[in-house]
Every structure is written in structure tokens, then in C-alpha cells.
Amino acid sequence: MEKKEVQVHHMELLKFITTIFEASNMSPEHAAFFAQSLVDINLWGIDSHGVLRLPIYVKRLKSGACNPKPNIKTIKSAITLEVLDGDNGPGQIVGQAAMKRSIELAKTYNMGMVGAIRSNHFGAAGTFARMAAAEGMLGIAMTNVVQNVVAPGGSKPIIGNNPFAVAVPTYGDFPFVLDISLSAVSGGKILLASKKGEKIPLDWGTDTSGRPTDDPEVAFKGFLLPVGGYKGLGIAYAVEIMTGLLNGGVFLDAMKGMYKYPDDPSLTSHMMMAINISAIMEPDEMKKRMEDFTQKIHTSPMWDEKQKMLLPGEIEYQTMHQRKQNGIPLPINLYDELLALAKEMDIKTAMSVL
């Protein structure tokens, strides 16, 4: 039977990706954060947004579509509200800058809300919301995406699947992290199915005429369907308003997808928020209340008594520990693609299989 995937140690993968980004003219600091964000995403089990995206990120860094050394600066400021110009930098780096600034503002004013324009794809929204939770704050992160979702009954995409995340410290082993996109599944999951040579459910995506398909390659060239019908569609509209429109960036059809236009900046916009919980509640009280909340979730009965109700972020926590021990699974064709990329860039860093 042909081998479909390999297991790679997370630290070797981290070193490999960091070296790739440094060779793409990024600063060591930015290369390290970018690489860590991708490895973390894979450790959490969100394989659609992790190292799978490395080839297109590198292609865009090399072409100049994505600026490897952006001059990120504040262009609008009103006490707790700011907007940054990302200078077409990687979304991970621009997003990091926006959330770091949100946290700084929240430490002074108890709340910070920082938008960013002229950015690019930023990976998983949870990366940035978790930054605030790590500081004992409530974090919110969102971004707009090129139009890839059709409205129910539509034949052309009208909105992006505009992901958002909310993270809250639980003072336990892991934070509460809700991290979702507003399509039935992300485009990355369809791409991953294509890499694995698998079919997809008919309610995931459509062809270019809006008709459902189980072929991931057809769906990846076509459109996504919204989660929850019109409810998900409406939330996607709201995220679009809070990112591209409100920040003064581009929105809807003015954006450019990184796969369709690999040589052009995406002009993506983000919005980051940090809220200082301790301003309204002492940490000890918050801890007790979160423990009570978590306990009630965990003890909620399920029809299958072998199953347990989990908190958002808990599966990611469990997966992280499993993958740190057993390795991160990569589709064999993706693994080969990464090795070929390193050879092309004359990079000698090893990435052995467990």
C-alpha cells in the first residue's frame, strides 16, 4: 500500500521553516514568529492553515507580492483605536503587530482595538487572539478574505469566508479559543483533501457555476458555501465591515486572492481587539468563574456516554500534546514539495521522518 503521509518532529519542522523564511529575506525575528505560527497551527491539528501554505507564502515573498521587510506604521489614532498600514507585509507579521499594539493599549486604557490594512493572508485567527489570552486578556481577531463564498442560491461569490477568533484565559491548561471561518469549511481543508487525493462532502463547495461538487480540485477552483446559511453569510458581512470597510482598506471585489494572483498584494485587512478583564474582575474571581463554566460544559450529558463535551480550544490542546510526542503528519506529496523547495533555494537544513 502506497504511503500517504509522513510524521515530522515539530522542532525539526520549525527549524526548517525558519530557515526557509530567513532565506526569503525576512528578518530573523519575523522569520521565527512566522515559522512558529505555522508549526503551532499544525500542532493544534488545523492542517489546512499551517505548513501546507508555505510554498505559496515563499512564492509571494520571492516575487515581491508580499513584502518580506515591511515598514508597519500607524496611520490613524484615537486613544484606544488605531489603524496600521501593513506595507504589504506577511499577514502573520502585520497581525502580530496589530495585536501587540492592542495589548499595549489595553494595559493602559483597559481596551485596545487596532485595525490593519494593506496586509496579506494571516493564517489562523486564533494565533492572534491567543496572544491576548496569554496576557490575561480577552482577545478577538478577524480578517477579510477574497470573495469565495456564494450566498444560498447564488451563482457567483459575494463575500469571503472571513474568519474570526475569540480567546479567553481559563487559568487552566489551555485557553478558551473559538476560531472559525464562515464557510462550511475553509478553502485550506479542500486543498488538503486534494493533496490527500480524497473526495469532499457535497455541502463543502461548488464548481464555478455554483453547483455542488465532491471533487476538491473543482471546488478549490470554484466557491465555498456559507456555514449556517444566511446566518453565517450575515456574520461574514459584519466581519467585512469591521475589517476592510471600517479601517479604510479595500473590501469585497477589490481584494486579490493569493492563489489566483500570486504576484499581486492581497490588500487584506485585519481587526484585533484586547480587553483587560482585570479592570472589571479580579483574576481569582475570574478563575473561579471560568472553572465553574468549564465544569458545567464538561459534565453536560451526551447520548454517547463514552464521549465528553469539550471546550473550544480543548481538542487543539490535546492534539498538540499528541503531535509533540508522535510528530506532525504531512501528506507525502507536501513533504516532497517542501524538500524540493529547500533544494531549489539551496537550503541544507534537514527535516527527517520519524
N, C-alpha and C positions, 0 to 999 in steps of 0.2 A: 504493500500500500504506500502510495506516494506521501511523503511528509508534507503537511500543510503549514506548520508553524515551528518556530524555534523559541527557546527560552533564553533570555539575555539578562545578566545581572544588572540591577538598576544603577550601580555605581559605574560600571563599565559603559553603560549607555549614556550616563550623564557626562563622563569624560569625553566620550566620542562626539556627542552633540556640541559640547562646549568648544571643542577643538574646531569643529566644522564652522561654528559661528565666528570664532576668532579669525579663522581663515577667510571669512566673508567680510572682513574689515570692520567688525564690531569691536567695541572696547571690551577688555576682559570682564569688567563689572556687568555690562549689559549682556554679554555672551553667557555669563554664568547664570544670570536671572532667567534669560530666555530659555536656556537649556533646562534649568531646574523646573521651570513651569511645565515644559513638555513631559519631562520624566514623571513629575508629580501627577499629571493628568493620566498617564498610563498606569501609575501605581494605584490610582483611585479606580481604575477599571474603565475610564472613559476613553477607550482606544480610538474613537473617531476624531478626537481633538488633540492627540499627543504627537508622538514621533511620526505618525502617518503623514503629518503636514510638513515635515522637514524638507522634502525635496522642493515643494513649491515655494516655501519660505526662502530657501537658499537661492533658487532661481530668480526670485524677485529682488533679493539683496544684491545679487551679481549684476542684474540688468539696470539697477538704479530705480526701479519702480518703488522699492521700499528703501528708504534712506538708512544705511547702517549706522550713521553717526548723527542723529537728528539734534537740532538745536530747539529743544522744547521750551516754550516760554509762555508766560501769562499774557493774554490779550484783553481780558475783561476781568474786573474785580469789584466786588461789592460786599465787603466784610466776610460773610460766611460763604459767599458764592463766587466762584471763579470759572474761567474758561481758558483752556490751554490750546495753543497751536502745536500740534504734534510734529510738524515739519516732515510729514510723510514717513515717520519712523515706524518700526515694527509695533503692532498693536500691543504686544506684551510690555514693551518698554514705555510706550505712551500711557497705557493703562496703569502701570506701576507708578508712574509719576503723578497721575491724577489721583490715585487712591492715597499715595503717601501725603500729598498735599491736603486731601480731605481729612486725613487723620490729624495732621498738624493743626488744621483749623478747628477740628473738634476738640482737641486738647485745650485750645484757648477759648473757644466760643460754645463748646458742647455740641456743635454740629458743623459739618463741612460738606459742601456739595460742589464738586468740581467736574465740569464737562471738558471734553477734548474734541477737537476737530482735526481734519487732515491726518488721520491715523490709518491703520490697516487692521486686518483680522487679528483678534487678540487671544484666540484660543478658547479657554473655558472661562466663563464669567466668575465661577467660584474661586478662581485663583486670586482675584482682587477682593472679593467680599471676605474671604478668609483672612486677608491682611488686617482688616479692621477687627475681626473677631479675636485675632491673636493679641490685639491691644486692649481687649476687654470691651470692645465697642460693637455696636450693631453695624454691619456693613451691607451695602447694596451696590451692585454693579450691573450695568446694562450696556448694550451696544446695538446699533442698527446694522443691518445686513442687506446686501444687494437683493432686489426683488426675486424671490424664489418660491413664494407661496401663492397658490391660487385660491381665491375665495370659492366656497362651495358653489358649484355651477359655472365657475369662470373658466375661460379657456386660455388666459394669459396671467402670469403672476402680477400681483398688485402690491405685495408687501414682502419684506424679509421675514425670516423666522426669528428675528430679533430676540436673542436670549437675555435673560436676567438672572441674577442670583441674590439671595438673602442669606447672610450668615450671622449667627448669634452665638456668643460663648455659652457653653453649658457648664463650664468649670469641671468637666469630667474628662474622659479620654479623648473626646472629639467634639468639635462644634456642630451645632445645627447648621446644615448647609442645604438650602434649596437652590438647585442650579438647573434651569430648564431652558430649552428653546421652545418657540411657539408653533412649531410644525409637529406633526405626528411623530416624526423622528428627525434628527439632524441630517444634513447632507453628508456629513462625515460617516454616519452609520451606513448610508447607502454606498459610499465609496469603499468602506471597509468590507461590505458584503461583496462588492465587485472584486476586491483584492483576494477574497477567500473563495471566489467562484460560486457564491451562494445565491439562491433566489430570495426575493423580498416579499413581504405581505402586500396585497393589493391596495391597502389603505395607507401605504407609506408615501408613494409618489406617483407621478403621471408622466406620460410622454409629452412631447412638445405641443400636443393639441389638447392637453388637459385630461386625457383618458388614462385610467389606472393601468399600471403595468407591474409585473413581478420580476422584470429584468433590471437589475441595479444599474447597468451601463446606460440603458434607455432612460431610467428615472434620473440618473445623475445629469444627463443632458436635458432633462425635462424640468418638472416642477415638483414642489412638495405640497402636501395637504396640511391645513392648519389643525392643531390639536383642539379638540372640543368644538369644532365647527366655528360658528360665528363668535363664540366667546373667546376662543384663542385668537381669532382674527382681530377682534376689538382690542385685546391686550397688546397685540403686535403693533397696531396703530398707535396706542398710547406710548409704547417704548420709542417708536419712531419720532413722535412729537418731543419726547423728553431728551432725545439724543441729537439727531441731525437738525431738526427744526428749531428747537429751543436754543441750542448752542450757537446757531448761526452757520452751521455746516450744511452739507448737501443732504438731500433725502430722496427717497423713492427712486425714480428712474435716473437720477443724476449720479448714483454710485456705480462703481465698476467692480465686477467680481474678479477675484484674483486668478481663477482658473480660465475664465473666458478672456480676460485682459491681463495676462501675466506681466506685460511690460508697462502697465499703467498704474499709478497710485489708485488705491481703492477709495480714498476720501471718506473713510469710515469715521463715525463719531461715537463717543462713549459718554456715559454719565456715571460718576462714582459718588457715593454718599457714606459718611461715617457719623454715627450718633453716639455720644458719650453717655452710656447707660448710667454711670455712677452719679451723673448730675441729678437724676430723679430717683435712684435706688441704690442703696449701699450694696457692694459686691456680695457680702454674706447673705443678704436677703435675696438678691437675685439668684445666687447659687441655690438656696433652699427652694425657691420657686421653680427654677429650672429642673431641679431634682424631682420635685413633685410632678411637674409636667411630663418629664421623661418616663417616670414610673407609671403614670396613668396611660401613656401611649403603649409602653411595653406590656402592660397587663390587660390591654384591651383584647377580648376573646376573638378567636378566629375559628372558622368552621373546620379547618385542618389543625388539630391540636398540636401537630408536630411543628407547625410554623409559628413564628413570633412577629408581632408588629414591630417594625423598626422605625427609627427616627431618620429623617432626611440627613444624609451625611454618614450614617452608620454603615451602610454597605460599602461605601468608599473606604472607611476606616478599616473594615475587616479585609477588604481586598488588598489594601496597601500592605498589611502585615503578611498576608499570604504571598504576595508578589515579591516582597523584600526577601522572603525566605526561599521561594521557589523560582524566582525570576519573572521577568516581564515577557509575555508571549507576543511574538511578532509573526505576522504572516510571512512565509518563506520568500515570497516574491518581493515583499517590502524589505526584508533583511538583505536580500541580494541587491536591491535598488540602493540601499544605504551604503553597502560596501562599494558598489560601482561609483557612487557619488564621491566617496572618500578617495578612491583611486584616481578619479578624474581631477580632484583638487590636490592630488599628491600628498594626501594625509596618511600617516603611518599608524595612527592610534588604533589599537586592536579593539575588537568587540567580539569576544569569543562566545560560543554557545555553551550553555550549561548541560 
